[in-house]
Amino acid sequence: MSSQLRIGTVGLGLMGSSIATCILAAGHTVTSLIKEIETADEARNRILGYLQQLSQEGLLTDTPQTVIERLTITDDVSLLSNHPVVIESITENIDEKKRLYQQLETVLAPTAIIGSNTSAIPVSVLQSGLNHPERLLGLHWAEPAHITRFMEVICGKDSDLAYAYEIVKLAESWGKEPSLLKKDIRGFITNRIMYAMLRESFNLVENGYATIEDVDRSLRNDLGYWITFAGPFRFMDLTGIPAYLTVMKDLFPDLSNSTETPKLMEELVASGAKGVQNAQGFYPYTPESAKEWEEKFIDFSYDIRKLAQTYTPTATDDTK
Ligand SMILES: NC(=O)c1ccc[n+]([C@@H]2O[C@H](COP(=O)([O-])OP(=O)(O)OC[C@H]3O[C@@H](n4cnc5c(N)ncnc54)[C@H](O)[C@@H]3O)[C@@H](O)[C@H]2O)c1
């Protein structure tokens, strides 16, 4: 694929906006399909704001104003015809996503690739019933998608691996460091591991072993200290493999295996808490402190990106 493409995105919510920003910043022309056209100006301003941040960080070659001119926001699906890649980031709902893919298939060329930013719906489920299921891939981004280097490219049972390789190459040109899953598994790599961590975090808090603050503090200072550098397998290499086997024997049977959702989480969600978005979460916030946390998270994302790039393993390091 050439370096400057017409790329489609669908949905300009939290993630869709940062995904569109990433692709615009990489030099492509973007057409974004949305459901409520009256939200177009708000979405455009949000994306312009992200582009201005990228510019301040020295990560944009053109001016934000020039870059945003390459963005068209529409509610007309036919404007996506002639786009070789379309990335969907709409609400996490199987029926909605499948309805959208059927609509897309009426206008896209048979070889156009559709990527879904689903968090945990199996790609095989999403592609079933499509005219060209082989062109649908999972394309899992991490927020804020215009800053993070994370991406998982996931094949469902009918995906054509050649398309997955094309997307991996393209994503590298967007500044990503993608991982390829050749077989579909619910939750992919990071969500499986993150949710195992969340389950154990609730186990410790709900059973009175530690407070929310203590769990957060421990993880930030232990896992948070090394994981951007090494990942779990490299970390075991660095710190001595046999001890991990010994601990596994004792600890695995003791870890939470609960299939119930945590009570604490159920109660918090029922009370209307959404996190910093509405200043209600596991911690107390005022609207001002919630905004400060959001801003600090963006600053941190840029800093950790710079640090990670200094230490990013090269392909040869990975196989040595
Ligand atoms: N939030 C995250 O950190 C995160 C991380 C990875 C993956 N995801 C996944 O990304 C997707 C979007 O998540 P989000 O957090 O951006 O949600 P969001 O609620 O902020 O945005 C969803 C957007 O999709 C729009 N939409 C719904 N149906 C549509 C349609 N048919 N056509 C066009 N637009 C439509 C909605 O209007 C809304 O703006 C979900 O599948 C989610 O699981 C989210």
The ligand as a Gaussian input file, in Angstrom:
#p B3LYP/6-31G(d) Opt

LIG

0 1
 N      -12.480000       3.409000      25.497000
 C      -11.403000       2.664000      25.390000
 O      -10.392000       2.857000      26.072000
 C      -11.360000       1.553000      24.362000
 C      -10.156000       0.829000      24.181000
 C      -10.093000      -0.155000      23.178000
 C      -11.223000      -0.432000      22.426000
 N      -12.396000       0.260000      22.635000
 C      -13.551000      -0.067000      21.778000
 O      -13.745000       0.995000      20.862000
 C      -15.127000       1.078000      20.509000
 C      -15.627000       2.487000      20.784000
 O      -15.417000       2.794000      22.159000
 P      -15.445000       4.286000      22.730000
 O      -14.863000       4.204000      24.099000
 O      -14.873000       5.218000      21.733000
 O      -17.036000       4.516000      22.834000
 P      -17.858000       5.881000      22.740000
 O      -19.179000       5.576000      23.370000
 O      -17.059000       7.030000      23.250000
 O      -18.045000       6.088000      21.170000
 C      -18.873000       5.301000      20.352000
 C      -19.358000       6.196000      19.219000
 O      -19.932000       5.384000      18.207000
 C      -21.011000       6.117000      17.655000
 N      -21.863000       5.177000      16.917000
 C      -22.649000       4.193000      17.393000
 N      -23.223000       3.523000      16.365000
 C      -22.772000       4.101000      15.217000
 C      -22.980000       3.854000      13.825000
 N      -23.775000       2.871000      13.417000
 N      -22.341000       4.630000      12.920000
 C      -21.527000       5.636000      13.321000
 N      -21.271000       5.910000      14.632000
 C      -21.897000       5.147000      15.557000
 C      -21.675000       6.784000      18.862000
 O      -22.458000       7.875000      18.447000
 C      -20.428000       7.206000      19.647000
 O      -19.995000       8.493000      19.264000
 C      -15.834000      -0.014000      21.305000
 O      -15.946000      -1.167000      20.509000
 C      -14.884000      -0.233000      22.476000
 O      -15.030000      -1.499000      23.051000
 C      -12.476000       1.255000      23.572000

